[in-house]
Amino acid sequence: MGAGVLLQNLGQYDEAEKVLRETLAVCKRVLGVEHTDTLETCNLAGILMDQGRPEEAEKEFNEVLKIQERVLGMTSPQALRTRHNLAAAL
C-alpha cells in the first residue's frame, strides 16, 4: 500500500492528494503517461471524491479511462474499474 492510499484511509485527504500528485508527476515523467504503472497510480479521483470534489474527480476519471481504454483495451479490468468508479461519481 502506498503512502497516498494509507493517508487516504486515515482520512488525511489533503496530504494524500499532495503525495499522489507528486507520485503521479514522477511516474508520468519517468515512465510515461501510458505505462501500466502510471495508470495504476492514477487513483487521484478517489481522493477528490472523498474531498467532496466530484467535478474534478469526474475529469480525472475520464482522462484515465481514455488512456486505459486505448492502451489496455475497453474490457481490461482497470478500464472496467475506472468506468464503474466514474459511474458512481456521477
mmCIF file as gemmi writes it, N, C-alpha and C atoms, coordinates in Angstrom:
data_model
loop_
_atom_site.group_PDB
_atom_site.id
_atom_site.type_symbol
_atom_site.label_atom_id
_atom_site.label_alt_id
_atom_site.label_comp_id
_atom_site.label_asym_id
_atom_site.label_entity_id
_atom_site.label_seq_id
_atom_site.pdbx_PDB_ins_code
_atom_site.Cartn_x
_atom_site.Cartn_y
_atom_site.Cartn_z
_atom_site.occupancy
_atom_site.B_iso_or_equiv
_atom_site.pdbx_formal_charge
_atom_site.auth_seq_id
_atom_site.auth_asym_id
_atom_site.pdbx_PDB_model_num
ATOM 1 N N . MET Axp A 1 ? 0.843 -1.166 0 1 0 ? 1 A 1
ATOM 2 C CA . MET Axp A 1 ? 0 0 0 1 0 ? 1 A 1
ATOM 3 C C . MET Axp A 1 ? 0.893 1.235 0 1 0 ? 1 A 1
ATOM 4 N N . GLY Axp A 2 ? 0.588 2.155 -0.891 1 0 ? 2 A 1
ATOM 5 C CA . GLY Axp A 2 ? 1.375 3.362 -0.986 1 0 ? 2 A 1
ATOM 6 C C . GLY Axp A 2 ? 1.009 4.375 0.081 1 0 ? 2 A 1
ATOM 7 N N . ALA Axp A 3 ? 1.875 5.357 0.256 1 0 ? 3 A 1
ATOM 8 C CA . ALA Axp A 3 ? 1.655 6.379 1.279 1 0 ? 3 A 1
ATOM 9 C C . ALA Axp A 3 ? 0.374 7.158 1.027 1 0 ? 3 A 1
ATOM 10 N N . GLY Axp A 4 ? 0.084 7.457 -0.253 1 0 ? 4 A 1
ATOM 11 C CA . GLY Axp A 4 ? -1.133 8.199 -0.582 1 0 ? 4 A 1
ATOM 12 C C . GLY Axp A 4 ? -2.38 7.45 -0.18 1 0 ? 4 A 1
ATOM 13 N N . VAL Axp A 5 ? -2.409 6.153 -0.425 1 0 ? 5 A 1
ATOM 14 C CA . VAL Axp A 5 ? -3.569 5.327 -0.059 1 0 ? 5 A 1
ATOM 15 C C . VAL Axp A 5 ? -3.681 5.226 1.454 1 0 ? 5 A 1
ATOM 16 N N . LEU Axp A 6 ? -2.57 5.069 2.117 1 0 ? 6 A 1
ATOM 17 C CA . LEU Axp A 6 ? -2.578 4.997 3.579 1 0 ? 6 A 1
ATOM 18 C C . LEU Axp A 6 ? -3.129 6.29 4.169 1 0 ? 6 A 1
ATOM 19 N N . LEU Axp A 7 ? -2.65 7.425 3.662 1 0 ? 7 A 1
ATOM 20 C CA . LEU Axp A 7 ? -3.14 8.713 4.148 1 0 ? 7 A 1
ATOM 21 C C . LEU Axp A 7 ? -4.631 8.876 3.854 1 0 ? 7 A 1
ATOM 22 N N . GLN Axp A 8 ? -5.058 8.408 2.695 1 0 ? 8 A 1
ATOM 23 C CA . GLN Axp A 8 ? -6.475 8.467 2.334 1 0 ? 8 A 1
ATOM 24 C C . GLN Axp A 8 ? -7.295 7.633 3.321 1 0 ? 8 A 1
ATOM 25 N N . ASN Axp A 9 ? -6.827 6.439 3.621 1 0 ? 9 A 1
ATOM 26 C CA . ASN Axp A 9 ? -7.531 5.569 4.558 1 0 ? 9 A 1
ATOM 27 C C . ASN Axp A 9 ? -7.599 6.169 5.961 1 0 ? 9 A 1
ATOM 28 N N . LEU Axp A 10 ? -6.626 6.985 6.296 1 0 ? 10 A 1
ATOM 29 C CA . LEU Axp A 10 ? -6.609 7.653 7.595 1 0 ? 10 A 1
ATOM 30 C C . LEU Axp A 10 ? -7.432 8.942 7.598 1 0 ? 10 A 1
ATOM 31 N N . GLY Axp A 11 ? -7.993 9.277 6.429 1 0 ? 11 A 1
ATOM 32 C CA . GLY Axp A 11 ? -8.806 10.482 6.332 1 0 ? 11 A 1
ATOM 33 C C . GLY Axp A 11 ? -8.001 11.749 6.156 1 0 ? 11 A 1
ATOM 34 N N . GLN Axp A 12 ? -6.716 11.626 5.861 1 0 ? 12 A 1
ATOM 35 C CA . GLN Axp A 12 ? -5.847 12.784 5.658 1 0 ? 12 A 1
ATOM 36 C C . GLN Axp A 12 ? -5.797 13.102 4.161 1 0 ? 12 A 1
ATOM 37 N N . TYR Axp A 13 ? -6.929 13.585 3.646 1 0 ? 13 A 1
ATOM 38 C CA . TYR Axp A 13 ? -7.122 13.716 2.211 1 0 ? 13 A 1
ATOM 39 C C . TYR Axp A 13 ? -6.222 14.757 1.555 1 0 ? 13 A 1
ATOM 40 N N . ASP Axp A 14 ? -6.002 15.88 2.22 1 0 ? 14 A 1
ATOM 41 C CA . ASP Axp A 14 ? -5.147 16.908 1.621 1 0 ? 14 A 1
ATOM 42 C C . ASP Axp A 14 ? -3.72 16.387 1.43 1 0 ? 14 A 1
ATOM 43 N N . GLU Axp A 15 ? -3.198 15.734 2.46 1 0 ? 15 A 1
ATOM 44 C CA . GLU Axp A 15 ? -1.843 15.185 2.377 1 0 ? 15 A 1
ATOM 45 C C . GLU Axp A 15 ? -1.794 14.035 1.363 1 0 ? 15 A 1
ATOM 46 N N . ALA Axp A 16 ? -2.828 13.208 1.34 1 0 ? 16 A 1
ATOM 47 C CA . ALA Axp A 16 ? -2.892 12.11 0.381 1 0 ? 16 A 1
ATOM 48 C C . ALA Axp A 16 ? -2.897 12.642 -1.049 1 0 ? 16 A 1
ATOM 49 N N . GLU Axp A 17 ? -3.669 13.69 -1.269 1 0 ? 17 A 1
ATOM 50 C CA . GLU Axp A 17 ? -3.709 14.292 -2.613 1 0 ? 17 A 1
ATOM 51 C C . GLU Axp A 17 ? -2.331 14.81 -3.009 1 0 ? 17 A 1
ATOM 52 N N . LYS Axp A 18 ? -1.666 15.471 -2.084 1 0 ? 18 A 1
ATOM 53 C CA . LYS Axp A 18 ? -0.325 16.01 -2.366 1 0 ? 18 A 1
ATOM 54 C C . LYS Axp A 18 ? 0.641 14.883 -2.739 1 0 ? 18 A 1
ATOM 55 N N . VAL Axp A 19 ? 0.653 13.813 -1.949 1 0 ? 19 A 1
ATOM 56 C CA . VAL Axp A 19 ? 1.556 12.691 -2.209 1 0 ? 19 A 1
ATOM 57 C C . VAL Axp A 19 ? 1.237 12.039 -3.549 1 0 ? 19 A 1
ATOM 58 N N . LEU Axp A 20 ? -0.046 11.826 -3.827 1 0 ? 20 A 1
ATOM 59 C CA . LEU Axp A 20 ? -0.417 11.182 -5.093 1 0 ? 20 A 1
ATOM 60 C C . LEU Axp A 20 ? -0.1 12.053 -6.297 1 0 ? 20 A 1
ATOM 61 N N . ARG Axp A 21 ? -0.318 13.352 -6.176 1 0 ? 21 A 1
ATOM 62 C CA . ARG Axp A 21 ? 0.019 14.247 -7.301 1 0 ? 21 A 1
ATOM 63 C C . ARG Axp A 21 ? 1.527 14.212 -7.576 1 0 ? 21 A 1
ATOM 64 N N . GLU Axp A 22 ? 2.328 14.211 -6.516 1 0 ? 22 A 1
ATOM 65 C CA . GLU Axp A 22 ? 3.785 14.152 -6.685 1 0 ? 22 A 1
ATOM 66 C C . GLU Axp A 22 ? 4.201 12.819 -7.307 1 0 ? 22 A 1
ATOM 67 N N . THR Axp A 23 ? 3.635 11.731 -6.817 1 0 ? 23 A 1
ATOM 68 C CA . THR Axp A 23 ? 3.956 10.403 -7.348 1 0 ? 23 A 1
ATOM 69 C C . THR Axp A 23 ? 3.542 10.281 -8.804 1 0 ? 23 A 1
ATOM 70 N N . LEU Axp A 24 ? 2.362 10.764 -9.112 1 0 ? 24 A 1
ATOM 71 C CA . LEU Axp A 24 ? 1.868 10.699 -10.48 1 0 ? 24 A 1
ATOM 72 C C . LEU Axp A 24 ? 2.74 11.515 -11.428 1 0 ? 24 A 1
ATOM 73 N N . ALA Axp A 25 ? 3.181 12.686 -10.985 1 0 ? 25 A 1
ATOM 74 C CA . ALA Axp A 25 ? 4.049 13.523 -11.814 1 0 ? 25 A 1
ATOM 75 C C . ALA Axp A 25 ? 5.363 12.807 -12.119 1 0 ? 25 A 1
ATOM 76 N N . VAL Axp A 26 ? 5.938 12.142 -11.116 1 0 ? 26 A 1
ATOM 77 C CA . VAL Axp A 26 ? 7.189 11.401 -11.327 1 0 ? 26 A 1
ATOM 78 C C . VAL Axp A 26 ? 6.956 10.234 -12.278 1 0 ? 26 A 1
ATOM 79 N N . CYS Axp A 27 ? 5.881 9.49 -12.062 1 0 ? 27 A 1
ATOM 80 C CA . CYS Axp A 27 ? 5.575 8.354 -12.952 1 0 ? 27 A 1
ATOM 81 C C . CYS Axp A 27 ? 5.418 8.806 -14.393 1 0 ? 27 A 1
ATOM 82 N N . LYS Axp A 28 ? 4.686 9.896 -14.595 1 0 ? 28 A 1
ATOM 83 C CA . LYS Axp A 28 ? 4.481 10.402 -15.96 1 0 ? 28 A 1
ATOM 84 C C . LYS Axp A 28 ? 5.802 10.828 -16.589 1 0 ? 28 A 1
ATOM 85 N N . ARG Axp A 29 ? 6.647 11.487 -15.802 1 0 ? 29 A 1
ATOM 86 C CA . ARG Axp A 29 ? 7.922 11.974 -16.326 1 0 ? 29 A 1
ATOM 87 C C . ARG Axp A 29 ? 8.885 10.832 -16.621 1 0 ? 29 A 1
ATOM 88 N N . VAL Axp A 30 ? 8.974 9.868 -15.718 1 0 ? 30 A 1
ATOM 89 C CA . VAL Axp A 30 ? 9.961 8.801 -15.837 1 0 ? 30 A 1
ATOM 90 C C . VAL Axp A 30 ? 9.467 7.655 -16.73 1 0 ? 30 A 1
ATOM 91 N N . LEU Axp A 31 ? 8.225 7.226 -16.509 1 0 ? 31 A 1
ATOM 92 C CA . LEU Axp A 31 ? 7.704 6.055 -17.213 1 0 ? 31 A 1
ATOM 93 C C . LEU Axp A 31 ? 6.861 6.407 -18.434 1 0 ? 31 A 1
ATOM 94 N N . GLY Axp A 32 ? 6.225 7.569 -18.391 1 0 ? 32 A 1
ATOM 95 C CA . GLY Axp A 32 ? 5.337 7.973 -19.471 1 0 ? 32 A 1
ATOM 96 C C . GLY Axp A 32 ? 3.884 7.816 -19.054 1 0 ? 32 A 1
ATOM 97 N N . VAL Axp A 33 ? 3.018 8.548 -19.724 1 0 ? 33 A 1
ATOM 98 C CA . VAL Axp A 33 ? 1.596 8.588 -19.397 1 0 ? 33 A 1
ATOM 99 C C . VAL Axp A 33 ? 0.918 7.245 -19.617 1 0 ? 33 A 1
ATOM 100 N N . GLU Axp A 34 ? 1.375 6.483 -20.6 1 0 ? 34 A 1
ATOM 101 C CA . GLU Axp A 34 ? 0.696 5.241 -20.967 1 0 ? 34 A 1
ATOM 102 C C . GLU Axp A 34 ? 1.284 3.99 -20.309 1 0 ? 34 A 1
ATOM 103 N N . HIS Axp A 35 ? 2.282 4.143 -19.485 1 0 ? 35 A 1
ATOM 104 C CA . HIS Axp A 35 ? 2.876 2.988 -18.814 1 0 ? 35 A 1
ATOM 105 C C . HIS Axp A 35 ? 1.877 2.422 -17.81 1 0 ? 35 A 1
ATOM 106 N N . THR Axp A 36 ? 1.833 1.103 -17.696 1 0 ? 36 A 1
ATOM 107 C CA . THR Axp A 36 ? 0.861 0.466 -16.805 1 0 ? 36 A 1
ATOM 108 C C . THR Axp A 36 ? 1.04 0.884 -15.347 1 0 ? 36 A 1
ATOM 109 N N . ASP Axp A 37 ? 2.26 1.088 -14.902 1 0 ? 37 A 1
ATOM 110 C CA . ASP Axp A 37 ? 2.472 1.537 -13.518 1 0 ? 37 A 1
ATOM 111 C C . ASP Axp A 37 ? 1.916 2.945 -13.305 1 0 ? 37 A 1
ATOM 112 N N . THR Axp A 38 ? 2.053 3.797 -14.311 1 0 ? 38 A 1
ATOM 113 C CA . THR Axp A 38 ? 1.48 5.139 -14.221 1 0 ? 38 A 1
ATOM 114 C C . THR Axp A 38 ? -0.036 5.048 -14.151 1 0 ? 38 A 1
ATOM 115 N N . LEU Axp A 39 ? -0.618 4.193 -14.971 1 0 ? 39 A 1
ATOM 116 C CA . LEU Axp A 39 ? -2.069 4.045 -14.974 1 0 ? 39 A 1
ATOM 117 C C . LEU Axp A 39 ? -2.586 3.493 -13.652 1 0 ? 39 A 1
ATOM 118 N N . GLU Axp A 40 ? -1.807 2.665 -12.995 1 0 ? 40 A 1
ATOM 119 C CA . GLU Axp A 40 ? -2.204 2.144 -11.683 1 0 ? 40 A 1
ATOM 120 C C . GLU Axp A 40 ? -2.097 3.218 -10.604 1 0 ? 40 A 1
ATOM 121 N N . THR Axp A 41 ? -1.251 4.211 -10.815 1 0 ? 41 A 1
ATOM 122 C CA . THR Axp A 41 ? -1.055 5.289 -9.842 1 0 ? 41 A 1
ATOM 123 C C . THR Axp A 41 ? -2.157 6.334 -9.953 1 0 ? 41 A 1
ATOM 124 N N . CYS Axp A 42 ? -2.911 6.286 -11.025 1 0 ? 42 A 1
ATOM 125 C CA . CYS Axp A 42 ? -3.918 7.314 -11.292 1 0 ? 42 A 1
ATOM 126 C C . CYS Axp A 42 ? -5.174 7.132 -10.459 1 0 ? 42 A 1
ATOM 127 N N . ASN Axp A 43 ? -5.055 7.05 -9.161 1 0 ? 43 A 1
ATOM 128 C CA . ASN Axp A 43 ? -6.228 6.928 -8.311 1 0 ? 43 A 1
ATOM 129 C C . ASN Axp A 43 ? -6.526 8.235 -7.578 1 0 ? 43 A 1
ATOM 130 N N . LEU Axp A 44 ? -6.097 9.312 -8.159 1 0 ? 44 A 1
ATOM 131 C CA . LEU Axp A 44 ? -6.319 10.634 -7.593 1 0 ? 44 A 1
ATOM 132 C C . LEU Axp A 44 ? -7.807 10.958 -7.51 1 0 ? 44 A 1
ATOM 133 N N . ALA Axp A 45 ? -8.585 10.472 -8.447 1 0 ? 45 A 1
ATOM 134 C CA . ALA Axp A 45 ? -10.014 10.789 -8.483 1 0 ? 45 A 1
ATOM 135 C C . ALA Axp A 45 ? -10.725 10.319 -7.217 1 0 ? 45 A 1
ATOM 136 N N . GLY Axp A 46 ? -10.318 9.193 -6.673 1 0 ? 46 A 1
ATOM 137 C CA . GLY Axp A 46 ? -10.938 8.702 -5.446 1 0 ? 46 A 1
ATOM 138 C C . GLY Axp A 46 ? -10.763 9.668 -4.287 1 0 ? 46 A 1
ATOM 139 N N . ILE Axp A 47 ? -9.596 10.249 -4.188 1 0 ? 47 A 1
ATOM 140 C CA . ILE Axp A 47 ? -9.342 11.225 -3.129 1 0 ? 47 A 1
ATOM 141 C C . ILE Axp A 47 ? -10.165 12.484 -3.36 1 0 ? 47 A 1
ATOM 142 N N . LEU Axp A 48 ? -10.272 12.885 -4.62 1 0 ? 48 A 1
ATOM 143 C CA . LEU Axp A 48 ? -11.086 14.058 -4.927 1 0 ? 48 A 1
ATOM 144 C C . LEU Axp A 48 ? -12.549 13.817 -4.55 1 0 ? 48 A 1
ATOM 145 N N . MET Axp A 49 ? -13.027 12.602 -4.776 1 0 ? 49 A 1
ATOM 146 C CA . MET Axp A 49 ? -14.391 12.263 -4.365 1 0 ? 49 A 1
ATOM 147 C C . MET Axp A 49 ? -14.521 12.334 -2.842 1 0 ? 49 A 1
ATOM 148 N N . ASP Axp A 50 ? -13.54 11.795 -2.137 1 0 ? 50 A 1
ATOM 149 C CA . ASP Axp A 50 ? -13.571 11.824 -0.672 1 0 ? 50 A 1
ATOM 150 C C . ASP Axp A 50 ? -13.574 13.251 -0.137 1 0 ? 50 A 1
ATOM 151 N N . GLN Axp A 51 ? -13.007 14.16 -0.91 1 0 ? 51 A 1
ATOM 152 C CA . GLN Axp A 51 ? -12.936 15.564 -0.501 1 0 ? 51 A 1
ATOM 153 C C . GLN Axp A 51 ? -14.189 16.337 -0.916 1 0 ? 51 A 1
ATOM 154 N N . GLY Axp A 52 ? -15.147 15.664 -1.558 1 0 ? 52 A 1
ATOM 155 C CA . GLY Axp A 52 ? -16.358 16.347 -1.997 1 0 ? 52 A 1
ATOM 156 C C . GLY Axp A 52 ? -16.134 17.204 -3.223 1 0 ? 52 A 1
ATOM 157 N N . ARG Axp A 53 ? -15.267 16.746 -4.113 1 0 ? 53 A 1
ATOM 158 C CA . ARG Axp A 53 ? -14.938 17.475 -5.337 1 0 ? 53 A 1
ATOM 159 C C . ARG Axp A 53 ? -15.271 16.609 -6.555 1 0 ? 53 A 1
ATOM 160 N N . PRO Axp A 54 ? -16.565 16.291 -6.755 1 0 ? 54 A 1
ATOM 161 C CA . PRO Axp A 54 ? -16.944 15.345 -7.804 1 0 ? 54 A 1
ATOM 162 C C . PRO Axp A 54 ? -16.653 15.819 -9.227 1 0 ? 54 A 1
ATOM 163 N N . GLU Axp A 55 ? -16.717 17.115 -9.479 1 0 ? 55 A 1
ATOM 164 C CA . GLU Axp A 55 ? -16.447 17.602 -10.835 1 0 ? 55 A 1
ATOM 165 C C . GLU Axp A 55 ? -14.991 17.342 -11.22 1 0 ? 55 A 1
ATOM 166 N N . GLU Axp A 56 ? -14.081 17.599 -10.283 1 0 ? 56 A 1
ATOM 167 C CA . GLU Axp A 56 ? -12.664 17.342 -10.534 1 0 ? 56 A 1
ATOM 168 C C . GLU Axp A 56 ? -12.409 15.842 -10.655 1 0 ? 56 A 1
ATOM 169 N N . ALA Axp A 57 ? -13.075 15.063 -9.815 1 0 ? 57 A 1
ATOM 170 C CA . ALA Axp A 57 ? -12.922 13.604 -9.863 1 0 ? 57 A 1
ATOM 171 C C . ALA Axp A 57 ? -13.402 13.067 -11.206 1 0 ? 57 A 1
ATOM 172 N N . GLU Axp A 58 ? -14.53 13.567 -11.669 1 0 ? 58 A 1
ATOM 173 C CA . GLU Axp A 58 ? -15.063 13.117 -12.961 1 0 ? 58 A 1
ATOM 174 C C . GLU Axp A 58 ? -14.062 13.388 -14.086 1 0 ? 58 A 1
ATOM 175 N N . LYS Axp A 59 ? -13.45 14.556 -14.056 1 0 ? 59 A 1
ATOM 176 C CA . LYS Axp A 59 ? -12.445 14.904 -15.074 1 0 ? 59 A 1
ATOM 177 C C . LYS Axp A 59 ? -11.27 13.922 -15.014 1 0 ? 59 A 1
ATOM 178 N N . GLU Axp A 60 ? -10.783 13.637 -13.799 1 0 ? 60 A 1
ATOM 179 C CA . GLU Axp A 60 ? -9.665 12.694 -13.631 1 0 ? 60 A 1
ATOM 180 C C . GLU Axp A 60 ? -10.052 11.297 -14.113 1 0 ? 60 A 1
ATOM 181 N N . PHE Axp A 61 ? -11.239 10.825 -13.711 1 0 ? 61 A 1
ATOM 182 C CA . PHE Axp A 61 ? -11.699 9.507 -14.152 1 0 ? 61 A 1
ATOM 183 C C . PHE Axp A 61 ? -11.739 9.434 -15.674 1 0 ? 61 A 1
ATOM 184 N N . ASN Axp A 62 ? -12.289 10.463 -16.305 1 0 ? 62 A 1
ATOM 185 C CA . ASN Axp A 62 ? -12.409 10.458 -17.77 1 0 ? 62 A 1
ATOM 186 C C . ASN Axp A 62 ? -11.046 10.451 -18.456 1 0 ? 62 A 1
ATOM 187 N N . GLU Axp A 63 ? -10.101 11.222 -17.944 1 0 ? 63 A 1
ATOM 188 C CA . GLU Axp A 63 ? -8.761 11.259 -18.54 1 0 ? 63 A 1
ATOM 189 C C . GLU Axp A 63 ? -8.072 9.904 -18.435 1 0 ? 63 A 1
ATOM 190 N N . VAL Axp A 64 ? -8.161 9.295 -17.26 1 0 ? 64 A 1
ATOM 191 C CA . VAL Axp A 64 ? -7.529 7.992 -17.047 1 0 ? 64 A 1
ATOM 192 C C . VAL Axp A 64 ? -8.21 6.922 -17.896 1 0 ? 64 A 1
ATOM 193 N N . LEU Axp A 65 ? -9.54 6.954 -17.918 1 0 ? 65 A 1
ATOM 194 C CA . LEU Axp A 65 ? -10.293 5.958 -18.68 1 0 ? 65 A 1
ATOM 195 C C . LEU Axp A 65 ? -9.94 6.016 -20.165 1 0 ? 65 A 1
ATOM 196 N N . LYS Axp A 66 ? -9.805 7.192 -20.696 1 0 ? 66 A 1
ATOM 197 C CA . LYS Axp A 66 ? -9.453 7.361 -22.113 1 0 ? 66 A 1
ATOM 198 C C . LYS Axp A 66 ? -8.118 6.671 -22.418 1 0 ? 66 A 1
ATOM 199 N N . ILE Axp A 67 ? -7.142 6.873 -21.558 1 0 ? 67 A 1
ATOM 200 C CA . ILE Axp A 67 ? -5.823 6.258 -21.759 1 0 ? 67 A 1
ATOM 201 C C . ILE Axp A 67 ? -5.896 4.751 -21.541 1 0 ? 67 A 1
ATOM 202 N N . GLN Axp A 68 ? -6.581 4.328 -20.475 1 0 ? 68 A 1
ATOM 203 C CA . GLN Axp A 68 ? -6.699 2.895 -20.196 1 0 ? 68 A 1
ATOM 204 C C . GLN Axp A 68 ? -7.352 2.154 -21.356 1 0 ? 68 A 1
ATOM 205 N N . GLU Axp A 69 ? -8.423 2.704 -21.888 1 0 ? 69 A 1
ATOM 206 C CA . GLU Axp A 69 ? -9.104 2.035 -22.996 1 0 ? 69 A 1
ATOM 207 C C . GLU Axp A 69 ? -8.213 1.949 -24.23 1 0 ? 69 A 1
ATOM 208 N N . ARG Axp A 70 ? -7.436 2.997 -24.483 1 0 ? 70 A 1
ATOM 209 C CA . ARG Axp A 70 ? -6.544 2.999 -25.641 1 0 ? 70 A 1
ATOM 210 C C . ARG Axp A 70 ? -5.385 2.016 -25.454 1 0 ? 70 A 1
ATOM 211 N N . VAL Axp A 71 ? -4.796 2 -24.268 1 0 ? 71 A 1
ATOM 212 C CA . VAL Axp A 71 ? -3.599 1.2 -24.015 1 0 ? 71 A 1
ATOM 213 C C . VAL Axp A 71 ? -3.936 -0.235 -23.616 1 0 ? 71 A 1
ATOM 214 N N . LEU Axp A 72 ? -4.9 -0.397 -22.729 1 0 ? 72 A 1
ATOM 215 C CA . LEU Axp A 72 ? -5.192 -1.705 -22.152 1 0 ? 72 A 1
ATOM 216 C C . LEU Axp A 72 ? -6.407 -2.386 -22.767 1 0 ? 72 A 1
ATOM 217 N N . GLY Axp A 73 ? -7.242 -1.607 -23.431 1 0 ? 73 A 1
ATOM 218 C CA . GLY Axp A 73 ? -8.455 -2.153 -24.028 1 0 ? 73 A 1
ATOM 219 C C . GLY Axp A 73 ? -9.683 -1.798 -23.202 1 0 ? 73 A 1
ATOM 220 N N . MET Axp A 74 ? -10.811 -1.724 -23.884 1 0 ? 74 A 1
ATOM 221 C CA . MET Axp A 74 ? -12.06 -1.316 -23.236 1 0 ? 74 A 1
ATOM 222 C C . MET Axp A 74 ? -12.541 -2.308 -22.186 1 0 ? 74 A 1
ATOM 223 N N . THR Axp A 75 ? -12.141 -3.563 -22.33 1 0 ? 75 A 1
ATOM 224 C CA . THR Axp A 75 ? -12.616 -4.578 -21.389 1 0 ? 75 A 1
ATOM 225 C C . THR Axp A 75 ? -11.549 -4.995 -20.377 1 0 ? 75 A 1
ATOM 226 N N . SER Axp A 76 ? -10.479 -4.222 -20.285 1 0 ? 76 A 1
ATOM 227 C CA . SER Axp A 76 ? -9.455 -4.54 -19.287 1 0 ? 76 A 1
ATOM 228 C C . SER Axp A 76 ? -10.026 -4.311 -17.893 1 0 ? 76 A 1
ATOM 229 N N . PRO Axp A 77 ? -9.549 -5.075 -16.923 1 0 ? 77 A 1
ATOM 230 C CA . PRO Axp A 77 ? -10.042 -4.877 -15.547 1 0 ? 77 A 1
ATOM 231 C C . PRO Axp A 77 ? -9.859 -3.445 -15.058 1 0 ? 77 A 1
ATOM 232 N N . GLN Axp A 78 ? -8.758 -2.815 -15.427 1 0 ? 78 A 1
ATOM 233 C CA . GLN Axp A 78 ? -8.503 -1.45 -14.976 1 0 ? 78 A 1
ATOM 234 C C . GLN Axp A 78 ? -9.528 -0.48 -15.57 1 0 ? 78 A 1
ATOM 235 N N . ALA Axp A 79 ? -9.798 -0.615 -16.873 1 0 ? 79 A 1
ATOM 236 C CA . ALA Axp A 79 ? -10.767 0.275 -17.52 1 0 ? 79 A 1
ATOM 237 C C . ALA Axp A 79 ? -12.173 0.034 -16.972 1 0 ? 79 A 1
ATOM 238 N N . LEU Axp A 80 ? -12.513 -1.222 -16.748 1 0 ? 80 A 1
ATOM 239 C CA . LEU Axp A 80 ? -13.833 -1.525 -16.197 1 0 ? 80 A 1
ATOM 240 C C . LEU Axp A 80 ? -13.984 -0.952 -14.79 1 0 ? 80 A 1
ATOM 241 N N . ARG Axp A 81 ? -12.944 -1.047 -13.979 1 0 ? 81 A 1
ATOM 242 C CA . ARG Axp A 81 ? -12.973 -0.493 -12.626 1 0 ? 81 A 1
ATOM 243 C C . ARG Axp A 81 ? -13.114 1.032 -12.677 1 0 ? 81 A 1
ATOM 244 N N . THR Axp A 82 ? -12.368 1.665 -13.572 1 0 ? 82 A 1
ATOM 245 C CA . THR Axp A 82 ? -12.45 3.12 -13.694 1 0 ? 82 A 1
ATOM 246 C C . THR Axp A 82 ? -13.831 3.537 -14.185 1 0 ? 82 A 1
ATOM 247 N N . ARG Axp A 83 ? -14.372 2.802 -15.148 1 0 ? 83 A 1
ATOM 248 C CA . ARG Axp A 83 ? -15.709 3.108 -15.658 1 0 ? 83 A 1
ATOM 249 C C . ARG Axp A 83 ? -16.743 2.981 -14.521 1 0 ? 83 A 1
ATOM 250 N N . HIS Axp A 84 ? -16.62 1.944 -13.717 1 0 ? 84 A 1
ATOM 251 C CA . HIS Axp A 84 ? -17.521 1.754 -12.578 1 0 ? 84 A 1
ATOM 252 C C . HIS Axp A 84 ? -17.392 2.925 -11.597 1 0 ? 84 A 1
ATOM 253 N N . ASN Axp A 85 ? -16.174 3.307 -11.271 1 0 ? 85 A 1
ATOM 254 C CA . ASN Axp A 85 ? -15.952 4.404 -10.341 1 0 ? 85 A 1
ATOM 255 C C . ASN Axp A 85 ? -16.478 5.731 -10.9 1 0 ? 85 A 1
ATOM 256 N N . LEU Axp A 86 ? -16.336 5.908 -12.199 1 0 ? 86 A 1
ATOM 257 C CA . LEU Axp A 86 ? -16.873 7.111 -12.843 1 0 ? 86 A 1
ATOM 258 C C . LEU Axp A 86 ? -18.386 7.149 -12.728 1 0 ? 86 A 1
ATOM 259 N N . ALA Axp A 87 ? -19.031 6.027 -12.987 1 0 ? 87 A 1
ATOM 260 C CA . ALA Axp A 87 ? -20.498 5.975 -12.873 1 0 ? 87 A 1
ATOM 261 C C . ALA Axp A 87 ? -20.942 6.267 -11.445 1 0 ? 87 A 1
ATOM 262 N N . ALA Axp A 88 ? -20.206 5.759 -10.482 1 0 ? 88 A 1
ATOM 263 C CA . ALA Axp A 88 ? -20.561 6.01 -9.081 1 0 ? 88 A 1
ATOM 264 C C . ALA Axp A 88 ? -20.368 7.483 -8.704 1 0 ? 88 A 1
ATOM 265 N N . ALA Axp A 89 ? -19.458 8.15 -9.393 1 0 ? 89 A 1
ATOM 266 C CA . ALA Axp A 89 ? -19.181 9.559 -9.089 1 0 ? 89 A 1
ATOM 267 C C . ALA Axp A 89 ? -20.235 10.49 -9.659 1 0 ? 89 A 1
ATOM 268 N N . LEU Axp A 90 ? -20.952 10.023 -10.661 1 0 ? 90 A 1
ATOM 269 C CA . LEU Axp A 90 ? -21.933 10.904 -11.325 1 0 ? 90 A 1
ATOM 270 C C . LEU Axp A 90 ? -23.231 11.008 -10.585 1 0 ? 90 A 1
